[in-house]
Amino acid sequence: MSLEGLRRVLPHSTIPSEIDRVGDWTQVERILGTRLPPDYKDYINAYGSAIIVWSHDLHILPHNPFSALPHRNLLRQLDPELAVLHEVKSWRDHLPFPIYPEPEGLLPWGTSGDGDKLYWQMIGQPADWPVVVMETHWGPMEQFADSMTSFLTKLLSGTLQSQIWSDYEPPDAGEEDSP
């Protein structure tokens, strides 16, 4: 799925933020030691640090490597989010996924307003990395065979099949713009 597909379902309240701060992707990828998915880079180039308000209960906050806000910056959030995964791994019998920078590891790309964590599992080419969601408070994890934009498009259109987010329903038409 492309950014164009996502644009068709993004709420009107998704307003680009910090797009003037977009910098050198080559430098970001050098720091991370990996290329990033092209749809993620397209999203950040177009929307920056915009918050996706899907319903009154669910907001999606993609990390932006160029954000001035430490809690929204991919590079500044990397170590704290990986530390959480290592902590979870230390007290769970089995974490079903390796952790970045391990091969096929989880790399964080965002969070929900409730604290759910959003990751890529780094399998194959970056454009093919599936999304993994970990429920708030180190709850269950769920993998989706979707790119970031495909995952968000399905979520926003109400077609995402998720155990973790099964309680959330898409807002009625116009609801996202109401007070």
Backbone bond lengths (Angstrom), bond angles and torsions (degrees), N, CA, C in turn:
res aa  C-N    CA-C-N  psi(-1)  N-CA   C-N-CA  omega(-1)  CA-C   N-CA-C  phi
1 M - - - 1.462 - - 1.523 107.86 -
2 S 1.282 115.54 146.65 1.451 121.20 -176.89 1.523 111.03 -106.80
3 L 1.313 113.88 174.55 1.459 119.81 175.55 1.525 110.66 -62.20
4 E 1.333 117.10 -34.30 1.468 119.76 179.17 1.519 111.35 -61.53
5 G 1.329 117.65 -41.34 1.459 120.40 177.27 1.518 111.51 -62.96
6 L 1.322 116.28 -40.41 1.464 120.62 178.23 1.524 111.24 -66.08
7 R 1.305 117.34 -40.41 1.477 120.70 -179.64 1.518 111.94 -56.73
8 R 1.327 116.44 -33.75 1.475 119.85 -178.13 1.525 112.37 -65.59
9 V 1.331 117.81 -24.08 1.467 120.00 -176.59 1.533 113.13 -115.09
10 L 1.326 117.95 -3.63 1.470 119.30 178.94 1.521 109.95 -63.93
11 P 1.332 117.07 136.21 1.470 119.23 175.87 1.530 110.72 -60.76
12 H 1.333 115.37 149.89 1.470 120.50 178.34 1.518 111.62 -60.13
13 S 1.327 116.68 -23.51 1.462 121.12 -178.91 1.533 112.66 -76.54
14 T 1.340 118.72 -4.30 1.459 121.70 178.57 1.524 108.17 -80.40
15 I 1.318 115.58 96.62 1.461 122.00 -175.25 1.519 108.85 -105.75
16 P 1.350 117.49 126.89 1.459 119.36 178.72 1.529 111.51 -53.15
17 S 1.320 114.47 141.70 1.468 121.13 -178.19 1.522 108.26 -142.08
18 E 1.296 117.41 134.22 1.462 124.53 178.29 1.533 112.74 63.49
19 I 1.334 118.27 26.47 1.464 118.84 179.05 1.525 111.33 -71.45
20 D 1.319 116.50 -19.84 1.463 119.76 176.67 1.529 111.72 -73.64
21 R 1.328 117.04 -9.48 1.466 121.67 -178.28 1.528 112.61 -95.28
22 V 1.327 118.62 -4.53 1.462 120.62 -177.73 1.522 108.54 -58.03
23 G 1.323 114.83 131.30 1.456 120.53 -174.99 1.511 112.75 -120.68
24 D 1.314 114.98 -141.00 1.455 123.33 -172.41 1.531 110.40 -90.05
25 W 1.334 116.21 107.22 1.460 120.84 179.81 1.521 111.65 -64.46
26 T 1.327 116.98 -32.67 1.465 120.49 179.49 1.522 110.34 -60.38
27 Q 1.323 116.99 -40.62 1.468 121.10 179.02 1.528 110.80 -66.72
28 V 1.312 117.75 -42.73 1.474 121.57 178.23 1.523 109.90 -60.07
29 E 1.324 116.27 -46.90 1.463 120.58 -178.53 1.530 111.26 -67.48
30 R 1.313 117.37 -32.17 1.471 120.03 175.73 1.519 110.05 -66.64
31 I 1.321 117.61 -43.02 1.468 121.53 178.24 1.530 110.35 -60.94
32 L 1.321 116.42 -43.63 1.473 121.03 -178.85 1.524 112.71 -75.93
33 G 1.318 116.20 -23.33 1.463 119.68 -177.20 1.513 113.27 77.61
34 T 1.314 117.27 19.97 1.458 121.81 179.49 1.523 109.59 -156.28
35 R 1.323 115.14 153.02 1.464 119.52 170.44 1.532 107.72 -74.14
36 L 1.302 116.14 155.98 1.460 121.93 177.79 1.520 109.38 -108.70
37 P 1.337 116.92 156.84 1.463 119.83 -179.86 1.534 112.15 -58.26
38 P 1.328 116.97 135.87 1.463 119.22 -178.77 1.528 113.52 -63.12
39 D 1.329 118.47 -32.36 1.466 119.05 179.49 1.523 111.28 -69.15
40 Y 1.331 117.36 -32.69 1.468 121.28 175.58 1.528 109.41 -64.99
41 K 1.322 117.20 -46.16 1.469 120.62 179.82 1.528 110.08 -63.06
42 D 1.327 117.11 -40.38 1.470 120.19 176.90 1.526 110.60 -61.73
43 Y 1.340 116.52 -43.20 1.463 120.18 179.11 1.533 110.48 -61.10
44 I 1.324 117.69 -49.85 1.466 121.17 -178.82 1.526 110.35 -62.31
45 N 1.339 117.52 -40.95 1.467 120.41 178.19 1.524 111.26 -60.76
46 A 1.335 117.58 -35.28 1.465 121.83 -177.11 1.525 113.76 -88.36
47 Y 1.350 116.80 -37.31 1.465 120.16 -171.57 1.526 113.96 -119.05
48 G 1.328 118.43 -12.15 1.454 121.02 178.44 1.513 111.91 58.06
49 S 1.315 116.23 -122.02 1.467 122.93 -177.10 1.528 113.14 -98.47
50 A 1.324 117.04 23.37 1.465 120.14 -179.47 1.523 110.72 -56.92
51 I 1.315 115.67 141.77 1.464 122.58 174.57 1.526 107.25 -94.38
52 I 1.319 116.34 128.80 1.461 120.92 177.68 1.521 107.19 -91.61
53 V 1.331 115.95 109.73 1.465 121.50 179.50 1.520 106.60 -95.33
54 W 1.337 115.26 101.26 1.453 120.12 -176.66 1.525 111.77 -85.26
55 S 1.301 116.23 -37.62 1.463 121.13 176.53 1.519 106.40 -153.41
56 H 1.322 116.23 177.89 1.462 119.04 177.71 1.524 111.01 -63.56
57 D 1.333 115.78 -21.24 1.461 120.60 -175.46 1.521 114.75 -102.09
58 L 1.327 118.18 -16.77 1.457 119.58 -172.72 1.523 111.10 -134.34
59 H 1.323 114.78 117.62 1.463 122.76 175.17 1.525 107.92 -119.99
60 I 1.314 116.81 142.16 1.457 122.24 177.37 1.529 107.95 -112.42
61 L 1.329 115.27 130.09 1.464 121.41 -178.30 1.530 108.90 -122.98
62 P 1.338 117.34 89.32 1.467 118.65 176.33 1.530 110.51 -64.67
63 H 1.329 116.33 140.65 1.463 120.40 175.99 1.527 109.26 -74.48
64 N 1.314 115.57 138.32 1.460 122.75 -179.18 1.528 107.44 -117.36
65 P 1.333 118.72 116.80 1.467 119.52 -176.75 1.523 113.85 -65.34
66 F 1.328 117.60 -10.52 1.461 121.43 -178.80 1.531 112.49 -106.41
67 S 1.320 117.72 2.42 1.460 121.41 -176.88 1.520 111.67 -67.00
68 A 1.314 115.72 141.63 1.469 121.79 173.90 1.526 110.89 -79.03
69 L 1.332 116.80 -14.45 1.461 121.54 -178.26 1.532 108.92 -87.65
70 P 1.331 118.53 115.81 1.472 120.06 -176.34 1.526 114.05 -55.10
71 H 1.341 118.07 -38.25 1.466 120.60 -177.82 1.525 112.88 -75.34
72 R 1.326 118.06 -7.21 1.462 122.21 178.26 1.526 112.45 -112.44
73 N 1.330 117.20 -6.96 1.457 121.97 -174.51 1.530 110.57 -86.80
74 L 1.326 116.33 122.13 1.465 121.73 -178.44 1.528 111.47 -54.99
75 L 1.309 117.44 -46.27 1.466 120.50 -176.55 1.522 111.92 -69.29
76 R 1.324 117.88 -34.58 1.469 121.55 179.08 1.523 111.94 -78.01
77 Q 1.325 117.85 -26.21 1.469 121.86 -179.51 1.525 112.72 -89.28
78 L 1.308 117.20 -13.25 1.455 120.74 -174.50 1.530 112.42 -57.31
79 D 1.325 117.77 -55.80 1.470 120.24 -177.87 1.526 112.87 -62.58
80 P 1.348 119.73 -47.45 1.476 118.01 178.00 1.523 113.59 -60.76
81 E 1.325 117.42 -39.83 1.465 119.32 -178.90 1.525 111.49 -71.24
82 L 1.325 117.18 -36.92 1.464 119.23 176.31 1.523 110.65 -68.12
83 A 1.338 117.58 -34.91 1.463 120.88 176.74 1.528 110.54 -61.06
84 V 1.338 116.95 -38.78 1.471 120.76 176.93 1.524 109.95 -61.70
85 L 1.337 116.73 -45.30 1.468 119.28 179.09 1.522 111.60 -61.88
86 H 1.324 117.50 -41.15 1.467 119.99 179.03 1.530 110.80 -66.18
87 E 1.337 116.72 -36.06 1.463 119.79 176.41 1.524 110.63 -64.85
88 V 1.321 115.97 -45.15 1.471 120.11 177.69 1.517 109.68 -59.25
89 K 1.324 116.84 -44.37 1.463 121.10 -179.52 1.524 111.49 -62.24
90 S 1.333 116.91 -33.24 1.470 120.12 -177.88 1.527 113.07 -71.20
91 W 1.314 119.10 -26.62 1.467 119.30 -179.30 1.521 113.64 -111.04
92 R 1.325 117.61 -8.05 1.465 119.59 173.58 1.516 108.09 -92.26
93 D 1.303 116.20 144.78 1.458 119.16 175.58 1.517 111.08 -59.87
94 H 1.322 115.41 -36.31 1.461 118.67 -175.40 1.523 109.11 -151.64
95 L 1.313 116.42 121.33 1.459 121.20 169.70 1.528 104.90 -94.01
96 P 1.325 118.34 122.39 1.462 119.55 -170.06 1.529 115.48 -70.07
97 F 1.325 117.46 -1.48 1.458 120.49 -177.29 1.528 109.77 -136.66
98 P 1.347 117.06 145.94 1.464 119.16 170.55 1.532 108.91 -68.83
99 I 1.316 116.37 168.65 1.461 122.32 -177.48 1.529 109.12 -116.15
100 Y 1.342 116.81 134.31 1.463 122.60 175.40 1.524 108.47 -49.22
101 P 1.317 120.33 135.64 1.464 129.17 11.53 1.531 114.19 -95.01
102 E 1.337 118.13 15.66 1.465 119.92 176.11 1.529 109.57 -59.68
103 P 1.340 117.81 152.09 1.460 119.90 175.05 1.533 110.55 -55.42
104 E 1.330 115.52 136.06 1.462 123.59 -179.53 1.531 112.42 62.08
105 G 1.336 116.33 24.28 1.458 121.70 -177.64 1.517 113.66 -76.31
106 L 1.329 114.41 165.54 1.460 121.64 176.40 1.523 109.59 -83.63
107 L 1.329 116.12 131.56 1.460 123.82 176.83 1.525 107.48 -121.98
108 P 1.333 118.77 120.96 1.465 120.31 -176.72 1.530 112.36 -68.09
109 W 1.349 116.01 141.45 1.463 119.80 174.75 1.525 112.57 -130.32
110 G 1.325 117.80 -5.84 1.460 118.23 179.71 1.510 112.32 178.21
111 T 1.322 114.05 -176.71 1.457 121.63 -179.72 1.530 108.00 -148.66
112 S 1.310 115.42 163.03 1.469 118.78 171.88 1.522 107.71 -98.92
113 G 1.306 115.95 165.05 1.462 120.01 177.60 1.513 112.81 -62.16
114 D 1.343 116.74 -21.30 1.467 121.72 178.05 1.520 112.61 -87.70
115 G 1.340 116.90 -6.25 1.458 119.92 179.70 1.521 114.93 99.34
116 D 1.342 117.51 3.56 1.458 118.73 172.32 1.523 107.50 -63.30
117 K 1.324 116.84 144.70 1.464 121.67 -177.83 1.519 109.78 -104.00
118 L 1.322 115.90 140.21 1.460 122.98 -179.90 1.523 108.50 -116.11
119 Y 1.332 115.60 128.30 1.463 121.66 -176.98 1.522 109.67 -130.80
120 W 1.326 114.69 161.78 1.452 121.70 161.34 1.511 106.58 -101.97
121 Q 1.311 117.53 144.50 1.449 120.09 165.19 1.523 105.63 -98.25
122 M 1.305 116.28 119.81 1.461 123.29 -169.45 1.536 111.13 -79.32
123 I 1.332 115.44 68.66 1.464 122.25 179.81 1.523 108.01 -106.82
124 G 1.328 117.36 124.91 1.458 120.76 176.99 1.522 111.94 72.75
125 Q 1.319 114.61 -147.14 1.462 121.07 -178.91 1.530 109.84 -78.13
126 P 1.346 117.84 147.69 1.466 120.21 -178.67 1.532 114.26 -52.55
127 A 1.314 118.45 -35.26 1.470 120.30 179.64 1.526 112.02 -64.98
128 D 1.335 116.52 -18.29 1.469 121.10 -177.13 1.529 113.48 -104.08
129 W 1.329 118.22 1.85 1.462 119.77 -176.46 1.525 111.02 -62.68
130 P 1.330 118.10 125.75 1.460 120.30 176.05 1.530 111.27 -75.18
131 V 1.308 115.21 158.36 1.465 122.86 177.45 1.521 108.70 -92.22
132 V 1.333 116.04 139.87 1.461 123.00 173.99 1.528 107.23 -123.97
133 V 1.322 116.63 133.41 1.464 122.35 176.90 1.516 108.29 -112.95
134 M 1.348 116.53 133.42 1.464 121.26 171.96 1.526 107.02 -114.59
135 E 1.313 114.69 124.31 1.457 120.72 -178.52 1.524 111.00 -63.92
136 T 1.318 115.44 152.23 1.457 122.88 178.50 1.521 111.64 -46.53
137 H 1.316 115.80 148.41 1.467 123.60 177.81 1.526 111.81 60.60
138 W 1.334 115.06 39.56 1.462 121.38 173.62 1.522 112.09 60.34
139 G 1.309 115.50 36.85 1.459 121.08 179.88 1.515 111.98 -76.53
140 P 1.319 115.92 -158.51 1.460 119.80 -177.53 1.525 111.75 -63.70
141 M 1.336 114.08 160.24 1.458 121.76 178.37 1.522 108.45 -117.19
142 E 1.327 114.60 147.82 1.453 120.14 -178.83 1.533 108.54 -139.70
143 Q 1.335 116.33 134.27 1.461 121.24 -179.51 1.524 110.13 -105.19
144 F 1.328 115.68 142.27 1.460 122.94 178.63 1.519 108.49 -124.78
145 A 1.301 117.63 131.86 1.466 122.61 -178.93 1.525 109.61 -81.33
146 D 1.323 115.86 54.42 1.462 122.44 -175.52 1.516 110.11 -135.57
147 S 1.329 115.94 149.44 1.458 120.72 168.80 1.531 107.74 -71.29
148 M 1.318 116.86 172.04 1.458 120.23 179.43 1.529 111.24 -57.00
149 T 1.342 117.24 -49.46 1.463 118.80 -176.99 1.526 112.06 -68.95
150 S 1.317 117.75 -34.88 1.463 120.39 176.46 1.523 110.62 -65.71
151 F 1.331 116.82 -43.43 1.459 122.24 177.24 1.533 110.38 -58.80
152 L 1.341 116.19 -48.70 1.468 119.94 -178.99 1.525 111.31 -66.35
153 T 1.322 117.10 -37.66 1.469 120.41 178.33 1.525 110.13 -62.36
154 K 1.323 117.06 -45.59 1.470 120.28 178.09 1.528 111.14 -63.92
155 L 1.335 117.01 -42.58 1.465 120.39 178.47 1.525 110.64 -59.01
156 L 1.329 115.86 -50.82 1.460 120.71 -174.86 1.521 113.46 -70.61
157 S 1.325 117.04 -24.82 1.465 120.06 179.02 1.528 112.31 -91.38
158 G 1.339 116.33 -3.64 1.462 120.26 178.12 1.517 113.95 81.65
159 T 1.333 118.05 14.36 1.465 120.06 -178.86 1.523 113.22 -103.83
160 L 1.323 118.96 0.09 1.461 121.50 178.84 1.525 109.84 -72.89
161 Q 1.306 116.59 125.57 1.460 122.07 176.46 1.520 107.65 -93.90
162 S 1.343 117.47 108.11 1.455 121.57 -175.27 1.519 110.85 -139.07
163 Q 1.324 115.38 133.12 1.460 119.67 172.69 1.525 110.16 -74.22
164 I 1.317 116.75 -39.50 1.461 121.61 -177.03 1.526 111.08 -65.96
165 W 1.319 116.63 -43.38 1.462 120.82 -175.86 1.524 112.19 -105.47
166 S 1.332 117.22 28.08 1.465 120.32 -177.73 1.524 112.50 -68.90
167 D 1.331 118.29 -21.10 1.463 120.80 -179.97 1.522 113.26 -79.70
168 Y 1.332 116.74 -13.89 1.462 120.21 -178.58 1.514 109.59 -90.81
169 E 1.310 115.18 134.87 1.458 120.82 176.65 1.511 107.74 -119.04
170 P 1.349 116.55 147.42 1.450 117.34 178.61 1.524 110.67 -61.97
171 P 1.325 116.30 145.75 1.467 118.62 178.73 1.528 110.86 -66.27
172 D 1.325 115.04 153.88 1.458 119.30 173.80 1.507 108.73 -65.84
173 A 1.303 115.90 159.30 1.470 120.29 179.73 1.525 109.76 -52.98
174 G 1.303 116.46 129.09 1.463 122.04 178.39 1.506 114.43 83.67
175 E 1.350 118.44 -9.71 1.467 120.19 -175.71 1.515 111.87 -64.07
176 E 1.356 117.41 -35.62 1.447 117.66 -175.39 1.517 111.85 -67.43
177 D 1.329 117.79 -16.86 1.455 120.20 179.15 1.523 112.43 -95.71
178 S 1.331 118.13 -5.81 1.459 119.91 -178.22 1.525 110.57 -83.83
179 P 1.342 117.67 155.71 1.470 119.95 -178.07 1.498 113.79 -67.73
